[in-house]
Amino acid sequence: MRVEIFGERFSSDVARFEQRLAAQCARIGVPLQLGRNSVPRSPDERCVAVVFAAKGAQWTPRENAKFAKLIASGSGVLPVIADAPSARYLPQPLSRFNAFLRTTYGLAWPDCLADEVLSMAWLRRRTPKIFISYKRSDSAAIAAQLYDHLNRLGYDTFFDEATIERGADFQRELKWWLNDADLLIVLASPRFPNSKWCMEEVTFCQQRFIGVAAIEWPDEIYGGAARLRFPTVRRTTKKPVVLLATMPDQALTLKPTDFAGIRATWVKDGDPDLPSRGLTKNALARVLSTCARQRTVSIRQRLEDLIPLARAVAPAGDTVEDGLSFGDLILREQGGGKSYVRVLPFRPRPEDLRQASADATGYRAVGCLYAENDPYDGRAEAIRWLMNGKRASGSSDSFVWACCGGVIL
């Protein structure tokens, strides 16, 4: 993955972003080539250009020509500014592009910018899709706060009180949506395991390799001389068992002062009524950073689970090779023909199949494979009906395979 950085050459902010991007690429095994102010020489060298426009920045005609060339090359271009008024400092060719606003992400902006770049270059879906799992009596205020915050940032977020239509089959709609999520945010409050539905959501994700980010309530709730009071929780109460199934990098432990309105002297405050409190601005940023990092990792893990199934699509005798991008496979047939299979960690949209077909010019057939929990839902059948067949005279045949429980339909 090639990323070119423009502007603020010696800025500590740029260095922080580069560090987070490099760390994230290392976690998911994506080779990273970082450059400075270079423009691809050919379409095969397309990159993502991240343009930092500081306040007072002035761009020379030569630099503006570079940006015009980047746009013409088909490379992804992502302007980065401090806030909305700073848009006037963008290079003229980028003035029509929607910019990444650092202030809207707070302290989480380096991780979120790295996630944005990966979305442009590698993840095939720009809009993060997040599911919030929570026990209403414990964390309704935080869940609603997260939902509002993520939506303002452009995330596609599931929140049971707002996402499912009235009169719909709640559990079926919930699993239909969860099947297509990038990440499950678990608000692992003390009584979270008491909810049958919450535990089913976690089990569903674990069985289908959908990533989990667990937000853990403070250790001070569960014991010690100075305890943070929480309804029905005693000194002998154990932490939610769901936390035992998460890796260290999947969990974020909150501190008492991460709850809005809790003072540093919380021991003297009596009952803090935690279920009614939201999170502070900085705590919300830490949650956002955790989600940005874990989302990319979870997508990589899901692809790794699906790729062996995609290899099984190949008829006996065909040779299967890896394509240029992770998740792309080339099937070389005994008769000399070639087919192309793209594995997707989400339900394919028409534009996904069109892009796969464009990337597989000259192949006899091109297909996409994804995981589906309810293949007999009318919407899932419509996807397969819409995308199976020849798109146009002389073009490749197109296919969509849905796998359910390890079985390819």
C-alpha positions as CSV (number, residue, x, y, z in Angstrom):
1,M,0.0,0.0,0.0
2,R,1.5,3.3,-1.1
3,V,0.7,6.5,0.9
4,E,2.1,9.9,-0.1
5,I,2.2,12.7,2.5
6,F,2.0,16.3,1.4
7,G,2.3,19.5,3.6
8,E,3.5,20.1,7.2
9,R,6.7,18.2,6.4
10,F,8.2,18.6,9.9
11,S,5.0,18.6,11.9
12,S,4.8,16.4,15.0
13,D,1.2,15.7,14.1
14,V,2.2,14.2,10.8
15,A,4.8,12.1,12.6
16,R,2.1,10.8,15.0
17,F,-0.2,9.9,12.1
18,E,2.6,8.1,10.2
19,Q,3.5,6.1,13.4
20,R,-0.1,5.0,13.9
21,L,-0.6,4.1,10.2
22,A,2.6,2.0,10.2
23,A,1.6,0.2,13.4
24,Q,-1.8,-0.6,12.1
25,C,-0.4,-1.9,8.8
26,A,2.0,-4.1,10.7
27,R,-0.8,-5.5,12.8
28,I,-2.8,-6.6,9.7
29,G,0.2,-7.6,7.6
30,V,-0.2,-5.0,4.9
31,P,3.1,-3.7,3.4
32,L,3.3,0.1,3.7
33,Q,5.3,2.3,1.4
34,L,5.4,5.9,2.7
35,G,6.5,8.7,0.5
36,R,6.8,12.5,0.5
37,N,5.3,14.7,-2.2
38,S,5.5,12.2,-5.0
39,V,3.0,11.7,-7.8
40,P,2.5,8.2,-9.4
41,R,4.1,7.9,-12.9
42,S,1.5,5.5,-14.2
43,P,-2.0,4.2,-13.3
44,D,-0.5,1.0,-11.9
45,E,1.2,3.1,-9.2
46,R,-1.9,4.6,-7.8
47,C,-1.7,5.7,-4.2
48,V,-3.5,7.4,-1.4
49,A,-2.4,11.0,-1.0
50,V,-2.8,12.6,2.4
51,V,-2.6,16.3,2.2
52,F,-2.1,18.2,5.5
53,A,-3.2,21.8,5.1
54,A,-2.0,23.9,8.1
55,K,-3.4,27.3,8.9
56,G,-1.8,29.9,6.7
57,A,-0.5,27.3,4.2
58,Q,0.3,28.6,0.7
59,W,0.7,26.3,-2.3
60,T,2.8,27.1,-5.3
61,P,1.6,26.6,-8.9
62,R,3.9,23.6,-9.2
63,E,2.3,22.0,-6.1
64,N,-1.2,22.7,-7.4
65,A,-0.2,21.0,-10.7
66,K,0.9,17.9,-8.7
67,F,-2.5,17.7,-7.0
68,A,-4.3,18.0,-10.3
69,K,-2.2,15.2,-11.7
70,L,-2.9,13.0,-8.6
71,I,-6.6,13.5,-9.2
72,A,-6.3,12.6,-12.9
73,S,-4.3,9.5,-12.1
74,G,-7.2,8.0,-10.1
75,S,-5.4,8.0,-6.8
76,G,-7.3,8.5,-3.6
77,V,-6.8,12.0,-2.2
78,L,-7.7,12.9,1.4
79,P,-7.2,16.5,2.5
80,V,-6.7,16.9,6.3
81,I,-7.4,20.2,8.1
82,A,-7.7,21.3,11.7
83,D,-11.3,22.5,11.5
84,A,-13.9,23.7,9.0
85,P,-12.7,27.3,8.7
86,S,-9.3,26.0,7.8
87,A,-10.7,24.7,4.4
88,R,-9.6,28.0,2.9
89,Y,-6.0,26.8,3.2
90,L,-6.5,23.8,1.0
91,P,-4.8,23.6,-2.4
92,Q,-7.1,25.0,-5.1
93,P,-7.5,21.6,-6.9
94,L,-8.7,20.0,-3.6
95,S,-11.1,22.7,-2.6
96,R,-14.1,20.6,-3.8
97,F,-13.0,17.5,-1.7
98,N,-14.5,16.8,1.6
99,A,-11.7,17.0,4.2
100,F,-10.9,15.1,7.3
101,L,-11.4,17.5,10.3
102,R,-9.0,16.7,13.1
103,T,-10.9,18.5,15.8
104,T,-14.1,16.5,15.3
105,Y,-12.2,13.3,16.3
106,G,-10.5,14.8,19.4
107,L,-7.5,12.9,20.6
108,A,-8.5,10.0,18.5
109,W,-7.7,11.7,15.2
110,P,-4.4,9.9,14.3
111,D,-6.0,6.4,14.7
112,C,-9.1,7.5,12.9
113,L,-7.2,9.1,10.0
114,A,-5.1,5.9,9.7
115,D,-8.4,3.9,9.5
116,E,-9.7,6.3,6.9
117,V,-6.6,5.8,4.7
118,L,-6.9,2.1,5.0
119,S,-10.5,2.3,4.1
120,M,-9.6,4.1,0.9
121,A,-6.7,1.9,0.0
122,W,-7.6,-1.6,1.2
123,L,-10.9,-2.2,2.9
124,R,-13.2,-1.8,-0.1
125,R,-15.9,-0.1,2.0
126,R,-15.4,3.5,3.0
127,T,-18.1,3.8,5.6
128,P,-17.4,2.0,8.9
129,K,-20.3,-0.1,10.0
130,I,-20.5,-0.5,13.8
131,F,-22.9,-2.4,16.1
132,I,-23.4,-1.3,19.7
133,S,-24.2,-4.1,22.2
134,Y,-25.3,-3.0,25.6
135,K,-27.5,-3.7,28.6
136,R,-30.0,-0.9,28.8
137,S,-30.3,-0.7,32.6
138,D,-26.5,-0.3,32.9
139,S,-25.3,1.8,29.9
140,A,-28.2,3.3,27.9
141,A,-26.7,6.8,28.4
142,I,-23.3,5.8,27.0
143,A,-24.8,3.7,24.1
144,A,-26.9,6.7,23.0
145,Q,-23.9,9.0,23.4
146,L,-21.8,6.7,21.2
147,Y,-24.5,6.4,18.6
148,D,-24.8,10.1,18.3
149,H,-21.1,10.7,18.2
150,L,-20.4,7.9,15.6
151,N,-23.2,9.1,13.4
152,R,-21.9,12.7,13.4
153,L,-18.5,11.3,12.2
154,G,-20.2,9.5,9.3
155,Y,-20.3,5.9,10.7
156,D,-23.2,3.6,9.9
157,T,-24.1,2.6,13.5
158,F,-26.6,0.1,14.9
159,F,-28.5,1.2,18.0
160,D,-31.6,-0.8,18.8
161,E,-33.8,2.1,19.7
162,A,-33.2,3.9,16.4
163,T,-32.2,1.3,13.7
164,I,-34.9,-1.3,13.6
165,E,-38.3,-0.3,12.2
166,R,-41.4,-0.6,14.3
167,G,-43.2,-3.9,13.8
168,A,-40.1,-5.7,12.3
169,D,-38.9,-9.1,13.4
170,F,-36.4,-7.8,16.0
171,Q,-34.1,-10.7,16.2
172,R,-34.0,-11.4,12.4
173,E,-33.3,-7.7,11.7
174,L,-30.7,-7.6,14.4
175,K,-28.7,-10.5,12.9
176,W,-29.2,-9.3,9.4
177,W,-27.5,-6.1,10.3
178,L,-24.9,-7.7,12.6
179,N,-23.8,-10.1,9.8
180,D,-22.7,-7.0,7.8
181,A,-21.0,-5.1,10.6
182,D,-17.2,-4.4,10.7
183,L,-17.1,-4.4,14.5
184,L,-19.2,-5.1,17.6
185,I,-18.7,-2.6,20.4
186,V,-19.5,-4.4,23.6
187,L,-20.3,-2.1,26.5
188,A,-19.2,-4.7,29.1
189,S,-21.0,-3.3,32.1
190,P,-21.2,-5.4,35.3
191,R,-24.7,-6.8,34.5
192,F,-24.1,-7.2,30.7
193,P,-24.0,-11.1,31.0
194,N,-27.5,-11.0,32.5
195,S,-28.9,-10.1,29.2
196,K,-29.7,-13.1,27.0
197,W,-29.8,-11.0,23.9
198,C,-26.5,-9.3,24.5
199,M,-24.7,-12.6,25.0
200,E,-26.3,-14.0,21.8
201,E,-24.9,-11.0,19.9
202,V,-21.4,-11.7,21.2
203,T,-21.7,-15.4,20.4
204,F,-23.0,-14.7,16.9
205,C,-19.9,-12.5,16.2
206,Q,-17.5,-15.0,17.6
207,Q,-18.9,-17.8,15.5
208,R,-18.7,-15.6,12.3
209,F,-15.3,-13.9,12.9
210,I,-16.8,-10.5,13.4
211,G,-14.5,-8.4,15.5
212,V,-15.2,-7.3,19.0
213,A,-14.1,-4.2,20.9
214,A,-14.9,-4.6,24.6
215,I,-15.3,-1.4,26.8
216,E,-14.8,-2.6,30.3
217,W,-16.2,-0.8,33.4
218,P,-13.6,0.3,36.1
219,D,-11.8,-2.3,38.2
220,E,-12.8,-0.2,41.3
221,I,-16.4,-1.5,40.9
222,Y,-15.5,-5.1,41.7
223,G,-13.4,-4.9,44.9
224,G,-10.8,-3.1,47.0
225,A,-11.1,-1.0,50.1
226,A,-12.3,2.0,48.1
227,R,-15.1,0.8,45.9
228,L,-17.0,2.6,43.1
229,R,-20.6,1.7,43.8
230,F,-22.8,0.2,41.1
231,P,-26.4,-1.2,41.5
232,T,-26.5,-4.9,42.7
233,V,-22.7,-5.3,42.4
234,R,-21.0,-6.7,45.5
235,R,-17.3,-7.3,46.5
236,T,-17.7,-10.9,45.3
237,T,-19.1,-10.0,41.9
238,K,-16.9,-11.2,39.0
239,K,-16.2,-9.2,35.9
240,P,-18.4,-10.1,32.9
241,V,-17.3,-13.4,31.5
242,V,-17.3,-12.0,27.9
243,L,-14.1,-10.2,28.8
244,L,-12.3,-13.6,29.2
245,A,-12.9,-14.3,25.5
246,T,-11.2,-11.0,24.3
247,M,-7.6,-10.4,23.6
248,P,-5.8,-7.6,25.5
249,D,-5.8,-5.3,22.4
250,Q,-9.6,-5.8,22.0
251,A,-10.4,-4.3,25.4
252,L,-10.4,-0.8,26.9
253,T,-10.8,-0.4,30.6
254,L,-12.5,2.8,31.8
255,K,-11.4,4.7,34.8
256,P,-13.8,6.2,37.4
257,T,-13.1,9.7,36.1
258,D,-14.0,8.7,32.5
259,F,-17.7,9.0,33.5
260,A,-18.9,12.5,33.0
261,G,-19.4,14.4,36.3
262,I,-17.3,12.0,38.5
263,R,-14.7,13.9,40.5
264,A,-11.2,12.7,41.4
265,T,-12.6,12.5,45.0
266,W,-15.3,10.0,43.9
267,V,-14.7,7.8,47.0
268,K,-16.4,10.5,49.1
269,D,-19.3,11.0,46.8
270,G,-21.5,8.1,47.9
271,D,-23.6,6.6,45.2
272,P,-22.4,8.0,41.8
273,D,-25.3,6.7,39.8
274,L,-23.1,5.4,37.0
275,P,-25.9,3.9,34.8
276,S,-27.2,7.5,34.2
277,R,-23.8,8.9,33.2
278,G,-22.2,9.3,29.8
279,L,-18.5,9.5,29.1
280,T,-16.1,12.5,29.2
281,K,-14.8,13.9,25.9
282,N,-11.4,12.3,26.4
283,A,-12.9,8.9,27.3
284,L,-15.0,9.0,24.2
285,A,-11.9,9.7,22.1
286,R,-10.2,6.6,23.7
287,V,-13.2,4.5,22.8
288,L,-13.1,5.8,19.2
289,S,-9.3,5.1,18.9
290,T,-9.9,1.5,20.1
291,C,-12.7,1.0,17.6
292,A,-10.6,2.5,14.7
293,R,-7.7,0.1,15.5
294,Q,-9.8,-3.0,16.1
295,R,-12.1,-2.5,13.1
296,T,-9.3,-3.0,10.6
297,V,-7.9,-6.0,12.4
298,S,-11.4,-7.6,12.6
299,I,-11.9,-7.2,8.8
300,R,-8.5,-8.9,8.2
301,Q,-9.4,-11.8,10.4
302,R,-12.8,-12.3,8.7
303,L,-11.1,-12.4,5.3
304,E,-8.6,-14.9,6.6
305,D,-11.6,-17.1,7.6
306,L,-13.3,-16.8,4.3
307,I,-10.4,-17.3,1.9
308,P,-10.2,-21.1,2.4
309,L,-13.9,-21.3,1.5
310,A,-13.3,-19.3,-1.6
311,R,-10.5,-21.7,-2.6
312,A,-13.1,-24.5,-2.4
313,V,-15.1,-22.8,-5.2
314,A,-12.4,-23.9,-7.7
315,P,-13.3,-27.1,-9.6
316,A,-11.0,-30.1,-9.1
317,G,-7.9,-29.8,-11.2
318,D,-7.9,-26.0,-11.3
319,T,-4.9,-24.1,-9.9
320,V,-5.6,-21.4,-7.4
321,E,-3.2,-18.4,-7.0
322,D,-3.3,-15.3,-4.9
323,G,-4.2,-12.1,-6.7
324,L,-2.5,-8.7,-6.3
325,S,-4.7,-7.7,-3.4
326,F,-5.4,-9.7,-0.2
327,G,-8.6,-11.6,-0.7
328,D,-8.4,-11.8,-4.5
329,L,-7.9,-15.3,-6.0
330,I,-7.1,-16.3,-9.6
331,L,-8.4,-19.7,-10.8
332,R,-6.5,-21.2,-13.7
333,E,-8.6,-23.8,-15.4
334,Q,-7.3,-27.0,-17.0
335,G,-8.5,-25.8,-20.4
336,G,-6.5,-22.6,-20.2
337,G,-9.2,-20.2,-19.1
338,K,-9.0,-18.0,-16.0
339,S,-11.6,-16.9,-13.4
340,Y,-11.3,-14.3,-10.7
341,V,-12.8,-14.5,-7.2
342,R,-12.9,-11.6,-4.8
343,V,-13.6,-12.3,-1.1
344,L,-15.6,-9.6,0.7
345,P,-16.0,-9.2,4.4
346,F,-19.5,-7.7,3.9
347,R,-22.5,-8.2,1.6
348,P,-21.6,-7.2,-2.0
349,R,-23.2,-4.1,-3.5
350,P,-23.6,-3.7,-7.2
351,E,-20.6,-1.3,-7.3
352,D,-18.5,-4.0,-5.6
353,L,-19.2,-6.5,-8.4
354,R,-18.7,-3.8,-11.1
355,Q,-15.3,-3.0,-9.5
356,A,-14.3,-6.7,-9.4
357,S,-15.2,-7.0,-13.0
358,A,-13.2,-4.0,-13.9
359,D,-10.2,-5.3,-12.0
360,A,-10.6,-8.7,-13.7
361,T,-10.7,-7.6,-17.4
362,G,-9.9,-10.6,-19.7
363,Y,-11.1,-13.3,-17.3
364,R,-13.8,-15.8,-18.3
365,A,-15.7,-15.3,-15.1
366,V,-15.5,-13.1,-12.1
367,G,-17.2,-13.7,-8.7
368,C,-17.5,-12.4,-5.2
369,L,-17.9,-14.5,-2.1
370,Y,-19.1,-13.3,1.3
371,A,-20.6,-14.7,4.5
372,E,-24.4,-14.7,5.0
373,N,-26.3,-15.7,8.2
374,D,-29.8,-15.8,6.6
375,P,-29.4,-16.9,2.9
376,Y,-33.2,-17.4,2.5
377,D,-34.0,-13.8,3.5
378,G,-35.5,-12.2,0.4
379,R,-32.8,-9.5,0.4
380,A,-30.0,-12.1,0.3
381,E,-31.8,-13.9,-2.5
382,A,-32.1,-10.6,-4.4
383,I,-28.4,-10.0,-4.1
384,R,-27.6,-13.4,-5.8
385,W,-30.4,-12.9,-8.4
386,L,-29.1,-9.5,-9.3
387,M,-25.5,-10.4,-9.6
388,N,-25.5,-13.8,-11.2
389,G,-25.2,-13.9,-15.0
390,K,-23.5,-12.2,-17.9
391,R,-23.5,-8.4,-17.5
392,A,-23.1,-7.5,-21.2
393,S,-22.3,-9.0,-24.5
394,G,-18.8,-10.2,-24.6
395,S,-18.1,-9.5,-20.9
396,S,-17.2,-12.0,-18.2
397,D,-19.9,-14.1,-16.5
398,S,-20.4,-12.8,-12.9
399,F,-21.3,-14.8,-9.8
400,V,-22.0,-14.2,-6.2
401,W,-21.4,-17.0,-3.7
402,A,-22.8,-16.8,-0.1
403,C,-21.4,-19.1,2.5
404,C,-23.4,-20.0,5.6
405,G,-21.9,-22.0,8.4
406,G,-19.0,-23.1,6.2
407,V,-21.3,-24.2,3.4
408,I,-21.2,-22.4,0.1
409,L,-24.6,-21.9,-1.5
